[in-house]
Amino acid sequence: MSARSWITPAVARLRTTHPYVVDAALAALVLFATSLQWIFPGGKDEPLSWQGYLLGAATAVPLVWRRRAPFGTACAVSVATPAMAVYHAPPPDVEYGGLVVLYTVAALCPPWQRRVMLVGWLAGVALTMVHTDKTEPFEYAFHLMGVVCAYALGMLERVQRAYTAELEDRARRLERERAADAERARTQERARIARDMHDILAHAVSLMVVQAEAGPVVVRSDPARAEAAFDAIAASGRDAMAQLRRILGVLKEEEARGGSRRLPQPGVSALVELVRQVGESTGLRVELRTSGEPRPLPPDTEVAAYRVVQEALTNTVKHAYASTATVELGWTEEALTLAVTDDGRGPSGAGGGHGLIGIRERAAACGGSAEAGRGPHGGFRVVVRLPDDDRQAALG
């Protein structure tokens, strides 16, 4: 077993231990180190006294409060240490308590307290040693380097703690951003599903209303046509139910799995069937024209193209009182342009209802644009431009 394998868990447990327990143990360790001069005296010429022992204890006991009151603890130890050295019964071999408080002040205290304590200790150590007999030059270097190293280790701990706090704060911000992004994605998906359900229901109900109004008119004069109208009502209802069931079924599966996979939706290739269905169900003559070279589009653009045409034809059936409609697909290198034109009564007022708002929102969501108004020969015309971002990226 490597040393790292047991040191790392031990340090982690130490950091989660109550601060008073750790600091009390540290104070006891410093007191023990200071007491070694009494336990193992250096010789008969080294003076020992209880007063000296009490001064030595005064350099260790305050360490219990080193994290609760770091600067006060440092001041207490800073007074006791030179007093012990001057009293000289015995003098301190190593300033254990002083090294601990210097580390603590550097790690926890504001700048002015750190500077005061560092300068005070450097000056105090130098002056104390000047007034001490038989001080060798290497002792100056030893004690002064000890002060500087303890302070440097405290600053290193301070920097490391600030760096760790910054990483933790960044991780929390990223987590909040991910949660916000996920919530936005869910909101956008719910809005998309709501628009799709609106388009499906509006389209199906419009076709059913048209056929239901026509059925009683021809039920006696043309039973076959009336039967076809009722069949169209049933077909529109079944198609709407199938689309809703597919959307809601897949949505439930994804919610149960906790996923966010996009639901299957029709695209540009399904416009042929849409045009056929509208023509057969309503009697509206719908023509589909294509210019340019068709190609696959991004999934969102495919869905938007289908829903735009569906909503435009639904508006034609519901409001235009038209007999013919034309759906044009214009393919270029940069975009797909959709135009739905009818020969109905034309615009009835400024703005537009929810259907036109939905068309503009779908176009804007794909980075495109939508225009609606009177057609070149009367009637009503909707023109939507959907850029092909994948194609532009490939060409660029």
Contacts in CASP RR format, 6 or more apart in sequence:
PFRMAT RR
TARGET T0000
AUTHOR 0000-0000-0000
METHOD contacts of the structure
MODEL  1
MSARSWITPAVARLRTTHPYVVDAALAALVLFATSLQWIFPGGKDEPLSW
QGYLLGAATAVPLVWRRRAPFGTACAVSVATPAMAVYHAPPPDVEYGGLV
VLYTVAALCPPWQRRVMLVGWLAGVALTMVHTDKTEPFEYAFHLMGVVCA
YALGMLERVQRAYTAELEDRARRLERERAADAERARTQERARIARDMHDI
LAHAVSLMVVQAEAGPVVVRSDPARAEAAFDAIAASGRDAMAQLRRILGV
LKEEEARGGSRRLPQPGVSALVELVRQVGESTGLRVELRTSGEPRPLPPD
TEVAAYRVVQEALTNTVKHAYASTATVELGWTEEALTLAVTDDGRGPSGA
GGGHGLIGIRERAAACGGSAEAGRGPHGGFRVVVRLPDDDRQAALG
14 22 0 8 1.000
19 67 0 8 1.000
19 68 0 8 1.000
20 64 0 8 1.000
23 63 0 8 1.000
23 64 0 8 1.000
23 65 0 8 1.000
23 66 0 8 1.000
23 67 0 8 1.000
24 64 0 8 1.000
26 63 0 8 1.000
26 66 0 8 1.000
26 100 0 8 1.000
27 60 0 8 1.000
27 61 0 8 1.000
27 62 0 8 1.000
27 63 0 8 1.000
27 64 0 8 1.000
28 60 0 8 1.000
30 59 0 8 1.000
30 60 0 8 1.000
30 63 0 8 1.000
30 96 0 8 1.000
30 97 0 8 1.000
30 100 0 8 1.000
31 56 0 8 1.000
31 57 0 8 1.000
31 60 0 8 1.000
31 61 0 8 1.000
33 94 0 8 1.000
33 96 0 8 1.000
34 56 0 8 1.000
34 57 0 8 1.000
34 59 0 8 1.000
34 60 0 8 1.000
34 92 0 8 1.000
34 96 0 8 1.000
34 97 0 8 1.000
35 53 0 8 1.000
37 46 0 8 1.000
37 48 0 8 1.000
37 90 0 8 1.000
37 93 0 8 1.000
38 48 0 8 1.000
38 53 0 8 1.000
41 48 0 8 1.000
46 90 0 8 1.000
47 88 0 8 1.000
47 89 0 8 1.000
47 90 0 8 1.000
48 89 0 8 1.000
48 90 0 8 1.000
49 89 0 8 1.000
51 87 0 8 1.000
51 89 0 8 1.000
52 84 0 8 1.000
52 87 0 8 1.000
52 89 0 8 1.000
52 90 0 8 1.000
55 80 0 8 1.000
55 83 0 8 1.000
55 84 0 8 1.000
55 87 0 8 1.000
56 80 0 8 1.000
56 84 0 8 1.000
56 92 0 8 1.000
58 76 0 8 1.000
58 77 0 8 1.000
58 80 0 8 1.000
58 83 0 8 1.000
58 84 0 8 1.000
59 77 0 8 1.000
59 80 0 8 1.000
59 81 0 8 1.000
59 84 0 8 1.000
59 92 0 8 1.000
59 95 0 8 1.000
59 96 0 8 1.000
59 97 0 8 1.000
59 98 0 8 1.000
60 96 0 8 1.000
60 97 0 8 1.000
62 72 0 8 1.000
62 73 0 8 1.000
62 76 0 8 1.000
62 77 0 8 1.000
62 80 0 8 1.000
63 73 0 8 1.000
63 77 0 8 1.000
63 97 0 8 1.000
63 100 0 8 1.000
63 101 0 8 1.000
65 72 0 8 1.000
65 73 0 8 1.000
66 73 0 8 1.000
66 74 0 8 1.000
66 100 0 8 1.000
66 101 0 8 1.000
66 104 0 8 1.000
67 104 0 8 1.000
67 108 0 8 1.000
70 101 0 8 1.000
70 104 0 8 1.000
70 105 0 8 1.000
70 108 0 8 1.000
70 109 0 8 1.000
71 105 0 8 1.000
71 109 0 8 1.000
71 113 0 8 1.000
71 117 0 8 1.000
73 101 0 8 1.000
73 104 0 8 1.000
74 98 0 8 1.000
74 101 0 8 1.000
74 102 0 8 1.000
74 104 0 8 1.000
74 105 0 8 1.000
74 109 0 8 1.000
74 113 0 8 1.000
74 117 0 8 1.000
77 97 0 8 1.000
77 98 0 8 1.000
77 100 0 8 1.000
77 101 0 8 1.000
78 98 0 8 1.000
78 101 0 8 1.000
78 117 0 8 1.000
78 120 0 8 1.000
78 121 0 8 1.000
81 92 0 8 1.000
81 95 0 8 1.000
81 97 0 8 1.000
81 98 0 8 1.000
82 124 0 8 1.000
82 128 0 8 1.000
84 91 0 8 1.000
84 92 0 8 1.000
85 91 0 8 1.000
85 92 0 8 1.000
85 128 0 8 1.000
85 132 0 8 1.000
86 128 0 8 1.000
86 131 0 8 1.000
88 132 0 8 1.000
91 132 0 8 1.000
95 125 0 8 1.000
95 143 0 8 1.000
95 147 0 8 1.000
98 121 0 8 1.000
98 150 0 8 1.000
99 146 0 8 1.000
99 147 0 8 1.000
99 150 0 8 1.000
100 150 0 8 1.000
101 117 0 8 1.000
102 117 0 8 1.000
102 118 0 8 1.000
102 121 0 8 1.000
102 147 0 8 1.000
102 150 0 8 1.000
102 151 0 8 1.000
102 154 0 8 1.000
103 150 0 8 1.000
103 151 0 8 1.000
103 153 0 8 1.000
103 154 0 8 1.000
103 157 0 8 1.000
104 154 0 8 1.000
105 113 0 8 1.000
105 114 0 8 1.000
105 117 0 8 1.000
105 118 0 8 1.000
105 151 0 8 1.000
106 114 0 8 1.000
106 118 0 8 1.000
106 150 0 8 1.000
106 151 0 8 1.000
106 152 0 8 1.000
106 153 0 8 1.000
106 154 0 8 1.000
106 155 0 8 1.000
106 157 0 8 1.000
106 158 0 8 1.000
107 154 0 8 1.000
107 155 0 8 1.000
107 157 0 8 1.000
107 158 0 8 1.000
107 161 0 8 1.000
108 158 0 8 1.000
109 117 0 8 1.000
114 151 0 8 1.000
118 147 0 8 1.000
118 151 0 8 1.000
121 147 0 8 1.000
122 144 0 8 1.000
122 147 0 8 1.000
122 148 0 8 1.000
125 143 0 8 1.000
125 144 0 8 1.000
125 147 0 8 1.000
126 140 0 8 1.000
126 144 0 8 1.000
129 135 0 8 1.000
129 139 0 8 1.000
129 140 0 8 1.000
129 143 0 8 1.000
182 260 0 8 1.000
185 260 0 8 1.000
186 260 0 8 1.000
189 260 0 8 1.000
189 262 0 8 1.000
193 247 0 8 1.000
193 251 0 8 1.000
193 263 0 8 1.000
195 307 0 8 1.000
195 358 0 8 1.000
195 361 0 8 1.000
195 362 0 8 1.000
196 247 0 8 1.000
196 263 0 8 1.000
196 265 0 8 1.000
196 303 0 8 1.000
196 307 0 8 1.000
197 244 0 8 1.000
197 247 0 8 1.000
198 354 0 8 1.000
199 307 0 8 1.000
199 310 0 8 1.000
199 311 0 8 1.000
199 314 0 8 1.000
200 240 0 8 1.000
200 243 0 8 1.000
200 244 0 8 1.000
200 247 0 8 1.000
201 240 0 8 1.000
201 244 0 8 1.000
202 311 0 8 1.000
202 314 0 8 1.000
202 318 0 8 1.000
202 355 0 8 1.000
203 240 0 8 1.000
203 310 0 8 1.000
203 311 0 8 1.000
203 313 0 8 1.000
203 314 0 8 1.000
204 236 0 8 1.000
204 237 0 8 1.000
204 239 0 8 1.000
204 240 0 8 1.000
205 240 0 8 1.000
206 314 0 8 1.000
206 317 0 8 1.000
206 318 0 8 1.000
207 232 0 8 1.000
207 233 0 8 1.000
207 236 0 8 1.000
207 277 0 8 1.000
207 278 0 8 1.000
207 281 0 8 1.000
207 282 0 8 1.000
207 317 0 8 1.000
208 233 0 8 1.000
208 236 0 8 1.000
208 237 0 8 1.000
209 318 0 8 1.000
210 281 0 8 1.000
210 282 0 8 1.000
210 317 0 8 1.000
211 229 0 8 1.000
211 230 0 8 1.000
211 232 0 8 1.000
211 233 0 8 1.000
211 236 0 8 1.000
211 281 0 8 1.000
211 282 0 8 1.000
212 229 0 8 1.000
212 233 0 8 1.000
214 229 0 8 1.000
215 225 0 8 1.000
215 226 0 8 1.000
215 229 0 8 1.000
215 230 0 8 1.000
216 226 0 8 1.000
218 225 0 8 1.000
218 226 0 8 1.000
218 229 0 8 1.000
219 226 0 8 1.000
232 280 0 8 1.000
232 281 0 8 1.000
232 282 0 8 1.000
235 277 0 8 1.000
235 281 0 8 1.000
236 277 0 8 1.000
236 281 0 8 1.000
239 277 0 8 1.000
246 263 0 8 1.000
246 264 0 8 1.000
247 263 0 8 1.000
250 261 0 8 1.000
250 263 0 8 1.000
250 264 0 8 1.000
251 263 0 8 1.000
254 260 0 8 1.000
254 261 0 8 1.000
254 263 0 8 1.000
262 299 0 8 1.000
265 299 0 8 1.000
265 302 0 8 1.000
265 303 0 8 1.000
265 306 0 8 1.000
266 274 0 8 1.000
266 302 0 8 1.000
266 303 0 8 1.000
266 306 0 8 1.000
267 302 0 8 1.000
267 303 0 8 1.000
267 305 0 8 1.000
267 306 0 8 1.000
268 294 0 8 1.000
268 297 0 8 1.000
268 302 0 8 1.000
268 305 0 8 1.000
268 306 0 8 1.000
268 329 0 8 1.000
268 336 0 8 1.000
270 306 0 8 1.000
271 288 0 8 1.000
271 305 0 8 1.000
271 306 0 8 1.000
271 309 0 8 1.000
271 327 0 8 1.000
271 329 0 8 1.000
272 288 0 8 1.000
274 306 0 8 1.000
274 309 0 8 1.000
274 310 0 8 1.000
274 313 0 8 1.000
275 286 0 8 1.000
275 287 0 8 1.000
275 288 0 8 1.000
275 313 0 8 1.000
275 327 0 8 1.000
278 284 0 8 1.000
278 286 0 8 1.000
278 313 0 8 1.000
278 317 0 8 1.000
279 285 0 8 1.000
279 286 0 8 1.000
282 317 0 8 1.000
284 313 0 8 1.000
284 316 0 8 1.000
284 317 0 8 1.000
284 322 0 8 1.000
284 323 0 8 1.000
284 324 0 8 1.000
284 325 0 8 1.000
285 323 0 8 1.000
285 324 0 8 1.000
285 325 0 8 1.000
286 313 0 8 1.000
286 324 0 8 1.000
286 325 0 8 1.000
286 326 0 8 1.000
286 327 0 8 1.000
287 324 0 8 1.000
287 325 0 8 1.000
287 326 0 8 1.000
287 327 0 8 1.000
288 327 0 8 1.000
288 329 0 8 1.000
289 326 0 8 1.000
289 327 0 8 1.000
289 328 0 8 1.000
289 329 0 8 1.000
290 328 0 8 1.000
290 329 0 8 1.000
290 330 0 8 1.000
290 331 0 8 1.000
291 328 0 8 1.000
291 329 0 8 1.000
291 330 0 8 1.000
291 331 0 8 1.000
292 330 0 8 1.000
292 331 0 8 1.000
292 332 0 8 1.000
293 331 0 8 1.000
294 329 0 8 1.000
294 331 0 8 1.000
295 331 0 8 1.000
295 388 0 8 1.000
295 391 0 8 1.000
296 302 0 8 1.000
297 305 0 8 1.000
297 336 0 8 1.000
297 386 0 8 1.000
297 388 0 8 1.000
297 390 0 8 1.000
298 366 0 8 1.000
298 388 0 8 1.000
298 389 0 8 1.000
298 390 0 8 1.000
300 365 0 8 1.000
300 366 0 8 1.000
301 336 0 8 1.000
301 366 0 8 1.000
301 386 0 8 1.000
301 387 0 8 1.000
301 388 0 8 1.000
301 389 0 8 1.000
304 362 0 8 1.000
304 363 0 8 1.000
304 365 0 8 1.000
304 366 0 8 1.000
304 386 0 8 1.000
305 336 0 8 1.000
305 338 0 8 1.000
305 384 0 8 1.000
305 386 0 8 1.000
307 362 0 8 1.000
308 338 0 8 1.000
308 340 0 8 1.000
308 359 0 8 1.000
308 362 0 8 1.000
308 363 0 8 1.000
308 370 0 8 1.000
308 382 0 8 1.000
308 384 0 8 1.000
309 327 0 8 1.000
309 338 0 8 1.000
309 340 0 8 1.000
311 355 0 8 1.000
311 358 0 8 1.000
311 359 0 8 1.000
312 327 0 8 1.000
312 340 0 8 1.000
312 359 0 8 1.000
312 382 0 8 1.000
313 325 0 8 1.000
313 327 0 8 1.000
313 340 0 8 1.000
314 355 0 8 1.000
315 355 0 8 1.000
315 356 0 8 1.000
315 380 0 8 1.000
315 382 0 8 1.000
316 322 0 8 1.000
316 325 0 8 1.000
316 340 0 8 1.000
316 342 0 8 1.000
316 344 0 8 1.000
316 380 0 8 1.000
319 348 0 8 1.000
320 342 0 8 1.000
320 344 0 8 1.000
320 345 0 8 1.000
320 346 0 8 1.000
320 379 0 8 1.000
320 380 0 8 1.000
321 344 0 8 1.000
321 345 0 8 1.000
322 342 0 8 1.000
322 343 0 8 1.000
322 344 0 8 1.000
322 345 0 8 1.000
322 379 0 8 1.000
322 380 0 8 1.000
323 343 0 8 1.000
323 344 0 8 1.000
324 342 0 8 1.000
324 343 0 8 1.000
325 340 0 8 1.000
325 341 0 8 1.000
325 342 0 8 1.000
325 343 0 8 1.000
326 339 0 8 1.000
326 340 0 8 1.000
326 341 0 8 1.000
326 342 0 8 1.000
327 338 0 8 1.000
327 339 0 8 1.000
327 340 0 8 1.000
328 337 0 8 1.000
328 338 0 8 1.000
328 339 0 8 1.000
328 340 0 8 1.000
328 341 0 8 1.000
329 336 0 8 1.000
329 337 0 8 1.000
329 338 0 8 1.000
330 336 0 8 1.000
330 337 0 8 1.000
330 338 0 8 1.000
330 339 0 8 1.000
333 388 0 8 1.000
333 391 0 8 1.000
333 395 0 8 1.000
334 387 0 8 1.000
334 388 0 8 1.000
334 391 0 8 1.000
334 392 0 8 1.000
335 368 0 8 1.000
335 385 0 8 1.000
335 386 0 8 1.000
335 387 0 8 1.000
335 388 0 8 1.000
336 385 0 8 1.000
336 386 0 8 1.000
336 388 0 8 1.000
337 383 0 8 1.000
337 384 0 8 1.000
337 385 0 8 1.000
337 386 0 8 1.000
338 382 0 8 1.000
338 383 0 8 1.000
338 384 0 8 1.000
338 385 0 8 1.000
338 386 0 8 1.000
339 381 0 8 1.000
339 382 0 8 1.000
339 383 0 8 1.000
339 384 0 8 1.000
340 381 0 8 1.000
340 382 0 8 1.000
341 375 0 8 1.000
341 379 0 8 1.000
341 380 0 8 1.000
341 381 0 8 1.000
341 382 0 8 1.000
342 379 0 8 1.000
342 380 0 8 1.000
342 381 0 8 1.000
343 377 0 8 1.000
343 378 0 8 1.000
343 379 0 8 1.000
344 378 0 8 1.000
344 379 0 8 1.000
344 380 0 8 1.000
345 379 0 8 1.000
345 380 0 8 1.000
346 373 0 8 1.000
346 374 0 8 1.000
346 375 0 8 1.000
346 378 0 8 1.000
346 379 0 8 1.000
346 380 0 8 1.000
347 372 0 8 1.000
347 373 0 8 1.000
347 374 0 8 1.000
347 380 0 8 1.000
352 372 0 8 1.000
356 370 0 8 1.000
356 372 0 8 1.000
356 382 0 8 1.000
359 370 0 8 1.000
359 372 0 8 1.000
359 382 0 8 1.000
359 384 0 8 1.000
360 370 0 8 1.000
362 370 0 8 1.000
363 369 0 8 1.000
363 370 0 8 1.000
363 384 0 8 1.000
363 385 0 8 1.000
363 386 0 8 1.000
364 370 0 8 1.000
366 386 0 8 1.000
366 387 0 8 1.000
367 386 0 8 1.000
367 387 0 8 1.000
368 384 0 8 1.000
368 385 0 8 1.000
368 386 0 8 1.000
368 387 0 8 1.000
369 384 0 8 1.000
369 385 0 8 1.000
370 382 0 8 1.000
370 383 0 8 1.000
370 384 0 8 1.000
370 385 0 8 1.000
371 382 0 8 1.000
371 383 0 8 1.000
371 384 0 8 1.000
372 380 0 8 1.000
372 381 0 8 1.000
372 382 0 8 1.000
372 383 0 8 1.000
373 380 0 8 1.000
373 381 0 8 1.000
373 382 0 8 1.000
374 380 0 8 1.000
374 381 0 8 1.000
375 381 0 8 1.000
END
